[in-house]
Amino acid sequence: MAEESPVIQEAKSSHASLSSILSNVDVNPNQRLSSVLLNEFNYLPWERAVTLALGGRSKLGYVNGAIPIPEVYSSTYDAWLCKDQLVVSWLLNSMERKIAEIFSYAESSMHLWKNLKEMYGNQNNDARVFQLKKDIAGL
């Protein structure tokens, strides 16, 4: 069997390092999914940013139901729960503290996502216009 060249060995080592770094990024529960934190007025842009972030991490299925909750006694339940709780943590870390406190007891990321949409998803620009006028008046 022929030995691998030093270049190939280095490339494999770099790939392994990159894979390790990327997998560690995906398991960091303190990570934020968006630079803008969810507040009472910015649900729509926040939702879009978070959807993109979750999609890029192959975790969007946890919030939209594409990755269903397995039966509690299923052999896949523990692995699913671990990933779902990670998604919940990311979502909560992507909200202002007072909003995160309200939703911190959600049963799953899918339930959290649904509740957020019910609470803030029907916003129109009226709330934002009011907030901007209030901010301008305060100047």
MDAnalysis code that builds the backbone (N, CA, C; Angstrom):
import MDAnalysis as mda
import numpy as np

u = mda.Universe.empty(417, n_residues=139, atom_resindex=np.repeat(np.arange(139), 3), trajectory=True)
u.add_TopologyAttr("name", ["N", "CA", "C"] * 139)
u.add_TopologyAttr("resid", np.arange(1, 140))
u.add_TopologyAttr("resname", ["MET", "ALA", "GLU", "GLU", "SER", "PRO", "VAL", "ILE", "GLN", "GLU", "ALA", "LYS", "SER", "SER", "HIS", "ALA", "SER", "LEU", "SER", "SER", "ILE", "LEU", "SER", "ASN", "VAL", "ASP", "VAL", "ASN", "PRO", "ASN", "GLN", "ARG", "LEU", "SER", "SER", "VAL", "LEU", "LEU", "ASN", "GLU", "PHE", "ASN", "TYR", "LEU", "PRO", "TRP", "GLU", "ARG", "ALA", "VAL", "THR", "LEU", "ALA", "LEU", "GLY", "GLY", "ARG", "SER", "LYS", "LEU", "GLY", "TYR", "VAL", "ASN", "GLY", "ALA", "ILE", "PRO", "ILE", "PRO", "GLU", "VAL", "TYR", "SER", "SER", "THR", "TYR", "ASP", "ALA", "TRP", "LEU", "CYS", "LYS", "ASP", "GLN", "LEU", "VAL", "VAL", "SER", "TRP", "LEU", "LEU", "ASN", "SER", "MET", "GLU", "ARG", "LYS", "ILE", "ALA", "GLU", "ILE", "PHE", "SER", "TYR", "ALA", "GLU", "SER", "SER", "MET", "HIS", "LEU", "TRP", "LYS", "ASN", "LEU", "LYS", "GLU", "MET", "TYR", "GLY", "ASN", "GLN", "ASN", "ASN", "ASP", "ALA", "ARG", "VAL", "PHE", "GLN", "LEU", "LYS", "LYS", "ASP", "ILE", "ALA", "GLY", "LEU"])
u.atoms.positions = np.array([
    [0.846, -1.175, 0.000],
    [0.000, 0.000, 0.000],
    [0.896, 1.245, 0.000],
    [0.591, 2.180, -0.852],
    [1.404, 3.388, -0.972],
    [1.066, 4.364, 0.140],
    [2.104, 5.059, 0.609],
    [1.886, 6.082, 1.638],
    [1.323, 7.339, 0.998],
    [0.541, 8.080, 1.773],
    [-0.011, 9.336, 1.270],
    [1.058, 10.414, 1.321],
    [0.989, 11.308, 0.366],
    [1.954, 12.408, 0.337],
    [1.676, 13.354, 1.498],
    [2.654, 14.132, 1.901],
    [2.455, 15.109, 2.984],
    [1.349, 16.112, 2.659],
    [1.191, 16.461, 1.390],
    [0.145, 17.416, 0.995],
    [-1.239, 16.823, 1.264],
    [-1.423, 15.564, 0.901],
    [-2.713, 14.900, 1.129],
    [-2.968, 14.743, 2.625],
    [-1.938, 14.375, 3.375],
    [-2.095, 14.237, 4.823],
    [-2.490, 15.570, 5.454],
    [-1.855, 16.664, 5.015],
    [-2.178, 17.990, 5.549],
    [-3.609, 18.397, 5.181],
    [-4.020, 18.094, 3.955],
    [-5.382, 18.428, 3.521],
    [-6.408, 17.665, 4.361],
    [-6.152, 16.396, 4.606],
    [-7.069, 15.607, 5.439],
    [-7.116, 16.144, 6.858],
    [-5.956, 16.531, 7.383],
    [-5.882, 17.083, 8.725],
    [-6.652, 18.400, 8.801],
    [-6.497, 19.264, 7.793],
    [-7.214, 20.543, 7.753],
    [-8.712, 20.316, 7.672],
    [-9.118, 19.341, 6.853],
    [-10.541, 19.028, 6.723],
    [-11.101, 18.529, 8.047],
    [-10.345, 17.669, 8.735],
    [-10.797, 17.156, 10.037],
    [-10.915, 18.290, 11.043],
    [-9.949, 19.222, 11.019],
    [-10.007, 20.374, 11.923],
    [-11.207, 21.241, 11.639],
    [-11.462, 21.517, 10.359],
    [-12.601, 22.334, 9.972],
    [-13.903, 21.646, 10.373],
    [-14.005, 20.356, 10.147],
    [-15.212, 19.617, 10.544],
    [-15.426, 19.702, 12.044],
    [-14.337, 19.595, 12.797],
    [-14.431, 19.677, 14.252],
    [-14.912, 21.060, 14.688],
    [-14.364, 22.105, 14.076],
    [-14.763, 23.471, 14.415],
    [-16.234, 23.683, 14.077],
    [-16.643, 23.258, 12.879],
    [-18.035, 23.449, 12.467],
    [-19.002, 22.675, 13.344],
    [-18.634, 21.468, 13.739],
    [-19.529, 20.707, 14.600],
    [-19.619, 21.347, 15.982],
    [-18.536, 21.950, 16.466],
    [-18.574, 22.641, 17.755],
    [-19.436, 23.890, 17.689],
    [-19.428, 24.577, 16.546],
    [-20.268, 25.757, 16.372],
    [-21.727, 25.349, 16.475],
    [-22.086, 24.220, 15.886],
    [-23.473, 23.776, 15.881],
    [-23.954, 23.246, 17.228],
    [-23.075, 23.026, 18.173],
    [-23.523, 22.527, 19.470],
    [-23.373, 23.559, 20.576],
    [-23.073, 24.788, 20.216],
    [-22.928, 25.843, 21.204],
    [-24.311, 26.375, 21.583],
    [-24.816, 26.055, 22.779],
    [-26.161, 26.498, 23.154],
    [-26.255, 27.992, 23.432],
    [-25.133, 28.674, 23.571],
    [-25.142, 30.109, 23.851],
    [-25.135, 30.952, 22.584],
    [-25.144, 30.304, 21.455],
    [-25.079, 30.996, 20.183],
    [-26.391, 31.722, 19.878],
    [-26.272, 32.860, 19.206],
    [-27.437, 33.593, 18.708],
    [-27.585, 33.292, 17.229],
    [-28.820, 33.211, 16.783],
    [-29.079, 32.938, 15.377],
    [-29.166, 34.209, 14.546],
    [-29.332, 35.333, 15.208],
    [-29.503, 36.594, 14.507],
    [-28.803, 37.698, 15.294],
    [-28.250, 38.656, 14.569],
    [-27.616, 39.780, 15.258],
    [-28.666, 40.714, 15.861],
    [-29.880, 40.659, 15.337],
    [-30.979, 41.467, 15.860],
    [-31.808, 40.588, 16.780],
    [-31.995, 41.015, 18.009],
    [-32.789, 40.247, 18.966],
    [-34.277, 40.533, 18.765],
    [-35.085, 39.495, 18.919],
    [-36.537, 39.648, 18.786],
    [-37.063, 40.559, 19.880],
    [-37.881, 41.540, 19.473],
    [-38.615, 42.367, 20.424],
    [-40.074, 42.414, 19.972],
    [-40.866, 43.274, 20.549],
    [-42.292, 43.311, 20.218],
    [-42.569, 43.808, 18.805],
    [-41.590, 44.422, 18.156],
    [-41.850, 45.125, 16.910],
    [-41.143, 44.570, 15.686],
    [-40.242, 43.624, 15.836],
    [-39.423, 43.213, 14.693],
    [-39.552, 41.732, 14.339],
    [-40.706, 41.141, 14.576],
    [-40.853, 39.701, 14.345],
    [-40.535, 39.294, 12.906],
    [-41.077, 39.996, 11.933],
    [-40.922, 39.565, 10.539],
    [-39.468, 39.528, 10.077],
    [-38.677, 40.586, 10.278],
    [-37.263, 40.469, 9.877],
    [-36.494, 39.471, 10.743],
    [-36.843, 39.386, 12.027],
    [-36.189, 38.414, 12.909],
    [-36.480, 36.995, 12.435],
    [-37.743, 36.730, 12.114],
    [-38.147, 35.393, 11.668],
    [-37.394, 34.998, 10.405],
    [-37.230, 35.925, 9.492],
    [-36.513, 35.637, 8.246],
    [-35.041, 35.324, 8.529],
    [-34.412, 36.118, 9.357],
    [-33.001, 35.897, 9.686],
    [-32.806, 34.558, 10.394],
    [-33.686, 34.237, 11.313],
    [-33.579, 32.986, 12.067],
    [-33.866, 31.792, 11.163],
    [-34.832, 31.928, 10.270],
    [-35.134, 30.852, 9.321],
    [-33.917, 30.543, 8.457],
    [-33.257, 31.580, 7.981],
    [-32.050, 31.376, 7.179],
    [-30.941, 30.709, 8.000],
    [-30.768, 31.156, 9.225],
    [-29.723, 30.588, 10.087],
    [-29.996, 29.118, 10.400],
    [-31.240, 28.795, 10.714],
    [-31.583, 27.400, 11.006],
    [-31.462, 26.532, 9.759],
    [-31.888, 27.058, 8.625],
    [-31.761, 26.314, 7.374],
    [-30.310, 26.022, 7.040],
    [-29.454, 26.977, 7.297],
    [-28.027, 26.789, 7.039],
    [-27.376, 25.784, 7.961],
    [-28.031, 25.472, 9.063],
    [-27.509, 24.478, 10.013],
    [-28.288, 23.162, 9.942],
    [-29.149, 23.032, 8.946],
    [-30.000, 21.836, 8.766],
    [-30.864, 21.574, 9.990],
    [-31.360, 22.644, 10.613],
    [-32.196, 22.506, 11.813],
    [-33.585, 23.125, 11.630],
    [-33.885, 23.630, 10.447],
    [-35.180, 24.266, 10.214],
    [-36.332, 23.287, 10.417],
    [-36.110, 22.033, 10.126],
    [-37.146, 21.009, 10.282],
    [-37.646, 20.843, 11.705],
    [-36.839, 21.243, 12.673],
    [-37.270, 21.149, 14.068],
    [-38.361, 22.160, 14.379],
    [-38.310, 23.332, 13.768],
    [-39.309, 24.356, 14.078],
    [-40.508, 24.296, 13.145],
    [-40.325, 23.817, 11.920],
    [-41.455, 23.794, 10.992],
    [-42.178, 22.453, 10.931],
    [-41.734, 21.494, 11.721],
    [-42.411, 20.205, 11.797],
    [-41.941, 19.175, 10.792],
    [-41.008, 19.525, 9.911],
    [-40.501, 18.561, 8.937],
    [-39.734, 17.424, 9.611],
    [-39.142, 17.707, 10.769],
    [-38.506, 16.661, 11.579],
    [-39.463, 16.428, 12.754],
    [-40.317, 15.429, 12.646],
    [-41.358, 15.231, 13.663],
    [-40.791, 14.747, 15.000],
    [-41.539, 15.004, 16.040],
    [-41.167, 14.539, 17.382],
    [-41.381, 13.028, 17.433],
    [-40.330, 12.266, 17.682],
    [-40.515, 10.806, 17.777],
    [-41.215, 10.427, 19.086],
    [-41.716, 9.223, 19.126],
    [-42.317, 8.704, 20.352],
    [-41.264, 8.706, 21.467],
    [-41.691, 8.980, 22.685],
    [-40.765, 9.080, 23.819],
    [-39.959, 7.794, 23.996],
    [-40.544, 6.659, 23.710],
    [-39.854, 5.382, 23.919],
    [-39.078, 4.929, 22.685],
    [-39.042, 5.771, 21.658],
    [-38.322, 5.451, 20.436],
    [-36.818, 5.517, 20.683],
    [-36.079, 4.745, 19.915],
    [-34.610, 4.765, 20.046],
    [-34.018, 6.079, 19.538],
    [-34.792, 6.843, 18.773],
    [-34.293, 8.106, 18.223],
    [-34.685, 9.315, 19.074],
    [-35.477, 9.095, 20.110],
    [-35.996, 10.232, 20.884],
    [-34.890, 11.029, 21.578],
    [-33.946, 10.375, 22.209],
    [-32.894, 11.089, 22.942],
    [-32.066, 11.977, 22.021],
    [-31.697, 11.464, 20.848],
    [-30.921, 12.252, 19.891],
    [-31.755, 13.432, 19.393],
    [-33.035, 13.187, 19.102],
    [-33.915, 14.274, 18.659],
    [-34.043, 15.333, 19.757],
    [-34.248, 14.904, 20.991],
    [-34.424, 15.833, 22.112],
    [-33.187, 16.708, 22.297],
    [-32.019, 16.114, 22.193],
    [-30.766, 16.861, 22.332],
    [-30.694, 17.977, 21.294],
    [-30.974, 17.654, 20.043],
    [-30.915, 18.657, 18.978],
    [-32.034, 19.681, 19.117],
    [-33.219, 19.243, 19.502],
    [-34.338, 20.170, 19.650],
    [-34.075, 21.163, 20.785],
    [-33.528, 20.687, 21.887],
    [-33.216, 21.597, 22.998],
    [-32.125, 22.596, 22.614],
    [-31.216, 22.180, 21.756],
    [-30.204, 23.093, 21.247],
    [-30.873, 24.200, 20.423],
    [-31.828, 23.826, 19.583],
    [-32.551, 24.808, 18.771],
    [-33.340, 25.754, 19.676],
    [-33.988, 25.226, 20.708],
    [-34.715, 26.081, 21.663],
    [-33.750, 27.078, 22.291],
    [-32.597, 26.615, 22.698],
    [-31.597, 27.496, 23.304],
    [-31.182, 28.593, 22.338],
    [-30.915, 28.239, 21.087],
    [-30.552, 29.241, 20.089],
    [-31.658, 30.274, 19.921],
    [-32.900, 29.794, 19.858],
    [-34.028, 30.720, 19.680],
    [-34.140, 31.676, 20.868],
    [-34.077, 31.140, 22.071],
    [-34.192, 31.977, 23.265],
    [-33.049, 32.994, 23.348],
    [-31.854, 32.599, 22.936],
    [-30.713, 33.510, 22.944],
    [-30.805, 34.571, 21.857],
    [-31.744, 34.390, 20.930],
    [-31.931, 35.345, 19.846],
    [-33.104, 36.285, 20.116],
    [-33.506, 36.371, 21.387],
    [-34.617, 37.236, 21.792],
    [-34.152, 38.177, 22.894],
    [-34.857, 39.293, 23.022],
    [-34.613, 40.147, 24.177],
    [-35.021, 39.359, 25.420],
    [-34.384, 39.679, 26.530],
    [-34.551, 38.905, 27.759],
    [-36.023, 38.770, 28.182],
    [-36.773, 39.868, 28.147],
    [-38.158, 39.810, 28.623],
    [-39.015, 38.899, 27.747],
    [-38.715, 38.807, 26.468],
    [-39.460, 37.910, 25.579],
    [-39.017, 36.467, 25.831],
    [-37.719, 36.265, 25.975],
    [-37.209, 34.915, 26.232],
    [-37.793, 34.345, 27.520],
    [-37.958, 35.179, 28.526],
    [-38.536, 34.704, 29.790],
    [-39.968, 34.221, 29.609],
    [-40.721, 34.906, 28.782],
    [-42.114, 34.529, 28.539],
    [-42.200, 33.143, 27.903],
    [-41.288, 32.858, 26.977],
    [-41.374, 31.638, 26.175],
    [-40.408, 30.539, 26.620],
    [-39.737, 30.711, 27.731],
    [-38.681, 29.773, 28.124],
    [-39.179, 28.384, 28.521],
    [-40.469, 28.224, 28.733],
    [-40.982, 26.917, 29.131],
    [-41.683, 26.182, 28.000],
    [-41.388, 26.539, 26.773],
    [-41.984, 25.861, 25.622],
    [-41.582, 24.387, 25.616],
    [-42.503, 23.539, 25.199],
    [-42.259, 22.096, 25.198],
    [-41.214, 21.657, 24.178],
    [-41.162, 22.347, 23.058],
    [-40.224, 22.000, 21.993],
    [-39.976, 23.247, 21.150],
    [-39.009, 23.155, 20.263],
    [-38.730, 24.298, 19.392],
    [-39.901, 24.562, 18.457],
    [-40.593, 23.516, 18.040],
    [-41.750, 23.687, 17.169],
    [-42.875, 24.429, 17.899],
    [-43.119, 24.068, 19.151],
    [-44.140, 24.762, 19.937],
    [-43.729, 26.214, 20.194],
    [-42.459, 26.434, 20.480],
    [-41.959, 27.787, 20.691],
    [-42.159, 28.627, 19.435],
    [-41.779, 28.083, 18.296],
    [-41.903, 28.779, 17.013],
    [-43.368, 29.135, 16.738],
    [-44.246, 28.167, 16.950],
    [-45.680, 28.375, 16.719],
    [-46.221, 29.469, 17.641],
    [-45.848, 29.429, 18.910],
    [-46.323, 30.432, 19.871],
    [-45.802, 31.825, 19.545],
    [-44.551, 31.915, 19.113],
    [-43.999, 33.206, 18.710],
    [-44.764, 33.768, 17.514],
    [-45.054, 32.896, 16.558],
    [-45.788, 33.346, 15.371],
    [-47.187, 33.815, 15.746],
    [-47.852, 33.094, 16.646],
    [-49.185, 33.509, 17.089],
    [-49.147, 34.852, 17.805],
    [-48.119, 35.060, 18.606],
    [-48.030, 36.285, 19.394],
    [-47.607, 37.488, 18.556],
    [-46.624, 37.309, 17.684],
    [-46.029, 38.448, 16.994],
    [-46.169, 38.422, 15.468],
    [-46.552, 37.291, 14.908],
    [-46.547, 37.123, 13.449],
    [-47.584, 37.909, 12.694],
    [-48.634, 38.338, 13.352],
    [-49.681, 39.077, 12.657],
    [-49.467, 40.576, 12.719],
    [-48.265, 40.959, 13.032],
    [-47.952, 42.383, 13.113],
    [-48.052, 43.021, 11.746],
    [-48.429, 44.251, 11.766],
    [-48.309, 45.047, 10.559],
    [-47.406, 46.223, 10.893],
    [-47.321, 47.157, 10.063],
    [-46.412, 48.270, 10.285],
    [-46.921, 49.272, 11.307],
    [-48.184, 49.175, 11.720],
    [-48.737, 50.145, 12.667],
    [-47.941, 50.193, 13.970],
    [-47.603, 49.036, 14.515],
    [-46.850, 48.995, 15.770],
    [-45.474, 49.625, 15.582],
    [-44.840, 49.339, 14.455],
    [-43.510, 49.894, 14.193],
    [-43.581, 51.408, 13.986],
    [-44.591, 51.874, 13.257],
    [-44.762, 53.310, 13.035],
    [-44.983, 54.013, 14.368],
    [-45.824, 53.431, 15.217],
    [-46.080, 54.011, 16.535],
    [-44.777, 54.115, 17.341],
    [-43.985, 53.034, 17.339],
    [-42.726, 53.025, 18.080],
    [-41.771, 54.075, 17.535],
    [-41.671, 54.202, 16.237],
    [-40.784, 55.204, 15.644],
    [-41.235, 56.621, 15.989],
    [-42.535, 56.878, 15.933],
    [-43.051, 58.199, 16.287],
    [-42.762, 58.496, 17.755],
    [-42.919, 57.497, 18.598],
    [-42.620, 57.656, 20.021],
    [-41.137, 57.988, 20.229],
    [-40.271, 57.257, 19.512],
    [-38.831, 57.500, 19.611],
    [-38.470, 58.902, 19.119],
    [-39.074, 59.332, 18.024],
    [-38.813, 60.666, 17.484],
    [-39.279, 61.732, 18.465],
    [-40.449, 61.538, 19.047],
    [-40.986, 62.509, 20.023],
    [-40.066, 62.618, 21.236],
    [-39.402, 61.532, 21.585],
    [-38.493, 61.521, 22.720],
    [-37.193, 62.277, 22.455],
    [-36.917, 62.553, 21.195],
    [-35.693, 63.290, 20.853],
    [-35.924, 64.751, 21.108],
])
